[in-house]
Amino acid sequence: MADRCAKGELVVAEARGWIGTPYQHQASVRGAGADCLGLIRGVWRALIGGEPEEMPGYTPDWSEVDRVERLHDGAARHLIRVAHPYAAGDVLLFRMKRQAVAKHLAILSDMRPDAQRIIHAYSGHGVVESPLGPAWARRIVAGFRFPVGRD
């Protein structure tokens, strides 16, 4: 499978280039604004090329009312599903509440046992690299890898 996946260090390097981008719902422009999905889309464009599919407009409560796993299904369509243990460069999908739909994405940037970190965008913080502590780790629903692109 490794030959079908983008190199983790390339994914992390590209994602780190987005750090400091302000949070902006539905945006995906490095330095100008991004949400968590926008960050993943931006890394995709840099490593693979154009958008994988046209993005519909979405609200902050996207999928909560009808309980459709749109974020998970979209990741499964375009990324390669991987099992734990995850590696640097993997895209992690999070469920913020136990019975809720999954609705947050991050890129695993460091897997050292004493320094696990993720790069993600969230309201009030923008794109940041932060610890993957127990509060985040217990919310992981799935892991994915980018397919091979133009590396």
Backbone hydrogen bonds in HBPLUS format (Angstrom, degrees):
<---DONOR---> <-ACCEPTOR-->    atom                        ^
c    i                          cat <-CA-CA->   ^        H-A-AA   ^      H-
h    n   atom  resd res      DA  || num        DHA   H-A  angle D-A-AA Bond
n    s   type  num  typ     dist DA aas  dist angle  dist       angle   num
A0004-ARG N   A0001-MET O   2.81 MM   3  5.35 156.4  1.86 119.9 128.0     1
A0005-CYS N   A0002-ALA O   3.28 MM   3  5.23 158.8  2.33 101.1 107.5     2
A0148-VAL N   A0004-ARG O   2.87 MM 144  5.37 134.1  2.08 127.3 124.8     3
A0006-ALA N   A0146-PHE O   2.80 MM 140  5.42 164.7  1.83 137.5 141.0     4
A0010-LEU N   A0007-LYS O   3.02 MM   3  5.46 131.2  2.27 109.1 121.7     5
A0011-VAL N   A0007-LYS O   3.19 MM   4  6.59 156.9  2.25 152.5 159.4     6
A0012-VAL N   A0008-GLY O   2.93 MM   4  6.18 168.7  1.94 158.4 160.8     7
A0013-ALA N   A0009-GLU O   3.01 MM   4  6.02 159.8  2.05 137.2 143.3     8
A0014-GLU N   A0010-LEU O   3.04 MM   4  6.18 161.7  2.07 146.2 150.9     9
A0015-ALA N   A0011-VAL O   2.92 MM   4  6.14 165.5  1.94 153.9 158.4    10
A0016-ARG N   A0012-VAL O   2.84 MM   4  6.02 158.4  1.89 154.0 159.7    11
A0017-GLY N   A0013-ALA O   3.28 MM   4  6.52 136.8  2.48 136.7 146.7    12
A0017-GLY N   A0014-GLU O   3.06 MM   3  5.22 131.9  2.31  99.3 112.4    13
A0018-TRP N   A0015-ALA O   2.93 MM   3  5.39 157.8  1.98 113.2 120.6    14
A0019-ILE N   A0016-ARG O   3.14 MM   3  5.31 157.6  2.19 106.2 113.0    15
A0021-THR N   A0018-TRP O   2.95 MM   3  5.66 157.3  2.00 147.1 148.8    16
A0020-GLY N   A0127-VAL O   2.95 MM 107  5.44 169.8  1.96 145.5 145.7    17
A0127-VAL N   A0021-THR O   2.85 MM 106  5.33 156.5  1.90 155.3 163.1    18
A0034-ALA N   A0022-PRO O   3.00 MM  12  6.49 142.9  2.14 154.0 165.6    19
A0024-GLN N   A0034-ALA O   3.09 MM  10  4.96 154.3  2.16 104.0 110.5    20
A0027-ALA N   A0024-GLN O   3.06 MM   3  5.50 162.7  2.09 134.1 136.0    21
A0029-VAL N   A0033-GLY O   2.86 MM   4  5.36 174.9  1.86 167.3 166.2    22
A0032-ALA N   A0029-VAL O   2.94 MM   3  5.37 149.9  2.03 127.0 136.6    23
A0033-GLY N   A0029-VAL O   2.91 MM   4  5.36 172.6  1.92 154.1 154.8    24
A0039-LEU N   A0035-ASP O   2.94 MM   4  6.23 148.3  2.04 155.9 163.4    25
A0040-ILE N   A0036-CYS O   3.36 MM   4  6.65 162.6  2.39 143.4 146.4    26
A0041-ARG N   A0037-LEU O   2.87 MM   4  6.14 162.1  1.90 154.2 159.8    27
A0042-GLY N   A0038-GLY O   2.86 MM   4  6.00 152.9  1.94 143.6 151.0    28
A0043-VAL N   A0039-LEU O   2.98 MM   4  6.27 158.6  2.03 153.4 158.5    29
A0044-TRP N   A0040-ILE O   2.92 MM   4  6.11 159.1  1.96 148.9 155.3    30
A0045-ARG N   A0041-ARG O   2.92 MM   4  6.21 163.5  1.95 151.3 154.7    31
A0046-ALA N   A0042-GLY O   3.07 MM   4  6.29 157.6  2.12 146.2 152.0    32
A0047-LEU N   A0043-VAL O   2.99 MM   4  6.16 155.3  2.05 152.8 159.0    33
A0048-ILE N   A0044-TRP O   2.68 MM   4  5.45 161.2  1.71 161.5 165.9    34
A0049-GLY N   A0044-TRP O   3.36 MM   5  6.68 150.8  2.45 132.3 138.2    35
A0150-ARG N   A0047-LEU O   2.62 MM 103  5.68 161.2  1.65 166.9 173.1    36
A0062-TRP N   A0059-THR O   2.95 MM   3  5.01 147.0  2.06 121.6 119.4    37
A0064-GLU N   A0061-ASP O   2.92 MM   3  5.53 159.1  1.96 136.3 142.7    38
A0067-ARG N   A0063-SER O   2.76 MM   4  5.20 119.6  2.13 135.3 148.5    39
A0070-ARG N   A0068-VAL O   2.86 MM   2  5.60 136.7  2.05 106.1  92.9    40
A0073-ASP N   A0069-GLU O   2.90 MM   4  6.02 165.6  1.92 152.4 157.2    41
A0074-GLY N   A0070-ARG O   2.87 MM   4  5.96 157.2  1.93 146.3 152.5    42
A0075-ALA N   A0071-LEU O   2.99 MM   4  6.17 161.2  2.03 147.5 152.5    43
A0076-ALA N   A0072-HIS O   2.91 MM   4  6.14 159.8  1.95 152.5 158.4    44
A0077-ARG N   A0073-ASP O   3.02 MM   4  6.25 136.7  2.21 139.5 150.6    45
A0077-ARG N   A0074-GLY O   3.19 MM   3  5.12 127.6  2.48  92.5 106.1    46
A0078-HIS N   A0074-GLY O   3.31 MM   4  6.55 145.2  2.44 146.2 153.5    47
A0079-LEU N   A0075-ALA O   2.78 MM   4  5.41 158.5  1.83 157.9 161.7    48
A0080-ILE N   A0145-ARG O   2.85 MM  65  5.01 172.7  1.85 150.0 152.6    49
A0145-ARG N   A0080-ILE O   2.73 MM  65  5.01 142.4  1.87 132.2 144.8    50
A0082-VAL N   A0143-GLY O   2.89 MM  61  5.38 169.8  1.90 134.6 134.2    51
A0090-ASP N   A0087-ALA O   3.00 MM   3  5.72 156.9  2.05 145.9 147.1    52
A0089-GLY N   A0108-LEU O   2.67 MM  19  5.36 172.8  1.68 158.2 158.8    53
A0108-LEU N   A0090-ASP O   2.83 MM  18  5.43 163.5  1.86 162.9 166.5    54
A0091-VAL N   A0144-PHE O   2.73 MM  53  5.03 160.1  1.77 147.1 152.5    55
A0144-PHE N   A0091-VAL O   2.84 MM  53  5.03 148.0  1.95 144.8 154.4    56
A0092-LEU N   A0106-ALA O   2.73 MM  14  5.23 163.1  1.76 152.2 158.2    57
A0106-ALA N   A0092-LEU O   3.01 MM  14  5.23 142.5  2.15 144.0 151.7    58
A0093-LEU N   A0142-ALA O   2.97 MM  49  5.29 164.2  1.99 156.5 155.8    59
A0141-VAL N   A0093-LEU O   2.69 MM  48  5.55 173.7  1.70 157.5 158.2    60
A0094-PHE N   A0104-HIS O   2.83 MM  10  5.07 159.4  1.87 151.8 154.0    61
A0103-LYS N   A0094-PHE O   2.95 MM   9  6.21 134.7  2.16 160.2 169.3    62
A0095-ARG N   A0139-ARG O   2.84 MM  44  5.25 159.0  1.88 148.6 152.6    63
A0100-ALA N   A0097-LYS O   3.09 MM   3  5.20 160.3  2.13 112.9 118.9    64
A0107-ILE N   A0119-ILE O   2.86 MM  12  5.12 162.7  1.89 146.1 151.7    65
A0119-ILE N   A0107-ILE O   2.79 MM  12  5.12 154.0  1.86 143.3 152.0    66
A0109-SER N   A0117-ARG O   2.86 MM   8  5.43 161.2  1.89 132.9 138.4    67
A0117-ARG N   A0110-ASP O   3.02 MM   7  5.01 149.1  2.12 130.3 135.8    68
A0115-ALA N   A0112-ARG O   2.81 MM   3  5.13 163.6  1.83 120.6 126.1    69
A0132-LEU N   A0116-GLN O   2.80 MM  16  5.31 168.6  1.82 128.1 128.1    70
A0118-ILE N   A0130-SER O   2.83 MM  12  5.55 160.1  1.87 162.8 168.7    71
A0130-SER N   A0118-ILE O   2.84 MM  12  5.55 152.9  1.92 160.9 165.6    72
A0120-HIS N   A0128-VAL O   3.00 MM   8  5.74 154.3  2.07 159.3 166.7    73
A0128-VAL N   A0120-HIS O   2.87 MM   8  5.74 161.5  1.90 164.5 162.9    74
A0122-TYR N   A0126-GLY O   3.23 MM   4  5.48 150.2  2.32 127.4 128.9    75
A0125-HIS N   A0122-TYR O   2.93 MM   3  5.66 156.0  1.99 145.4 149.4    76
A0126-GLY N   A0122-TYR O   3.08 MM   4  5.48 144.1  2.21 151.2 154.3    77
A0136-TRP N   A0133-GLY O   3.14 MM   3  5.59 126.5  2.44 109.8 121.8    78
A0137-ALA N   A0133-GLY O   2.86 MM   4  6.01 176.9  1.86 162.8 163.8    79
A0138-ARG N   A0134-PRO O   3.05 MM   4  5.94 164.1  2.08 147.8 149.4    80
A0139-ARG N   A0136-TRP O   2.93 MM   3  5.39 153.4  2.00 115.6 124.3    81
A0140-ILE N   A0137-ALA O   3.30 MM   3  5.59 169.1  2.31 111.1 114.4    82
